[in-house]
Each structure stands twice: as C-alpha cells, then as structure tokens.
Amino acid sequence: MPALGSPRRLLGSLNCTPPATLPLTLAPNRTGPQCLEVSIPNGLFLSLGLVSLVENVLVVAAIAKNRNLHSPMYYFICCLAMSDLLVSVSNVLETAVMLLLEAGVLATWAAVVQQLDNVIDVLICSSMVSSLCFLGAIAVDRYISIFYALRYHSVVTLPRAWRIIAAIWVASILTSVLSITYYNHTVVLLCLVGFFIAMLALMAVLYVHMLARACQHARGIARLQKRQRPIHQGFGLKGAATLTILLGVFFLCWGPFFLHLSLIVLCPQHPTCGCIFKNFNLFLALIICNAIVDPLIYAFRSQELRKTLQEV
C-alpha cells in the first residue's frame, strides 16, 4: 500500500510496478524484449479475499463448536485457517485503503495511513509465515499418526500442541517485525526463501514417505485377498494424485512469490527478472487463492467437520 510518498516496507517495496487495470498486457521493456504482465484488478483482490474470509471463518467456527474436533490435529487446522484468515483480511484491508487513497478520501489522514501501512505489512508477513508453519505442523502431525500410531496420543498431547501453536505465533510475529524493519537487507530475503524451501522439502519428504507406507500396507492387504494388482494400482494412483494436488497447490501458490524474492537478490537489474517483477500482484493473488484452497484440502474433507458446518 503506498504510504503517501514513502515506499511500502517488505511486500510493497518489492512491487516494482503499480497495479494495472487491464487483465493481460504486453509491457514494453526498454532494455529487453516485451514482458507478459498479468494485472490483477482491485475488485478481484477484494473478491478473492472475501471468499477466503468466509471459508476460513466457517472452519474456525465449526472446530470451535464441535467438541469432537477439539484435538491437536484439528487445532493445527484451525490455526491454519486463522492464518489464512489474516492473509485475507490484511489484503482486503490493504486493497480497500488503496481504493480510498485513489478516491482522495484519506488524503488528509497521512499520519494514520502511515501507521496503518506498518500494521498491515506486519500482519501480512506474520500471517504468511504462520500459514507455512502450520502447513508443516499438519504434515508432521499426520506423519506421527501413521508411523507412531500406538504412541501418537502420548507424543502429540494437547499441552504440547498448545505450546507448539504458541511458539509458531510468537516466532511468526517476531519474524515479521524483523523482516519489515530490515526489509532492504539481502539476508532477510534469503532467510525467507530458505524458510520456504525448508517447508517444501519437509512436506515433500513426509508426504512421500506416508504414501510409500500406505502403498506398502495396501500391498499387504492385497496379498491376503489374492487380488494384488488391481488394489495396489488403484490405491497407488489415488494416493499419487492426492499427493500431487497437495504439493502442487502448495508450490504453485507460494512458489512464484518466493521466486520473486530470490530474483531480487540474484538479478535485480536484469531485463528478464524485471518482467517477472511486474507480476508481483499476481503472486499475491495466488497466495490468497491458497487461502481459499487450504480449507478444501485440510478441513472440508472431514465428514465430522462437514456435518458441523451444516449445523453452523
């Protein structure tokens, strides 16, 4: 969000171009070939944010209402929904303030807008970090439930889950404050990119290992029933498709934004990198799309939660 003459801190300072109004344009680059620029209208930002807002509010309300969902796994899912909710709220708030600035409504409130800009930047950054952390926590929780099923309830206890949740929120807030304060330092961008790569690697390793164990279990059942090939192939294809969707959505929605951060460090002045920088708003829109897809992947597939949603 432009703060009346001063650059936006972390996220906005990385946006090399102002929001455009056309849906798809070829932006000329004076030092290189033409750039394909996908512009995101403010109305689309608002629409995506509101859809995500409704979805994640429903998830939080359902988990809070149903005592059967008061378990560590669902608490992690609830915190993921709250993180995605903050992503949506902060982007909707930012877009609304930008529209008011363009209309001249907030022209006399420069000091208030400056402080609001700082709050929104911290909110966006902390919600992104916490969202990635809770995605990793859900993967670890599912891994323990499969490979240490007999010890799961002694390993993943409610007090331990609450400590993990509190630690993630505190670390996310501290990380966002430091990132906003030192946004122009290369080490900050490298740490954020490294964090994303670590989360991607963690999720990939855990989910692939879980899929391999599930296929091994399916083969054992198939041998007992003497129908090895049909069951194993069908289960393997279904598991691979689920894994591809889960990791693919994660990489597709978060990867472009962290690629943007990487290129700022690697080639800030290169014409080709400049073309990618022009699509910053698209990368933010993909993150909001992830906040819309997360409830579909992690929450709404639960029959108990869907039943509670009908009551809500």
Secondary structure, DSSP 8 states (H G I E B T S, - for coil): --BTTB--SSTGGG--S---SSSEEEE--TTSS-EEEE---HHHHHHHHHHHHHHHHHHHHHHHH-GGG-SHHHHHHHHHHHHHHHHHHHHHHHHHHHHHHHTTTTTT-HHHHHHHHHHHHHHHHHHHHHHHHHHHHHHHHHHHHHHTGGGHHHHS-HHHHHHHHHHHHHHHHHHHHHHHHTTTSHHHHHHHHHHHHHHHHHHHHHHHHHHHHHHHHHHHHHHHHT-HHHHHHHHHHHHHHHHHHHHHHHHHHHHHHHHHHHHHHH-TT-HHHHHHHTTHHHHHHHHHHHHHHHIIIIITT-HHHHHHHHH-
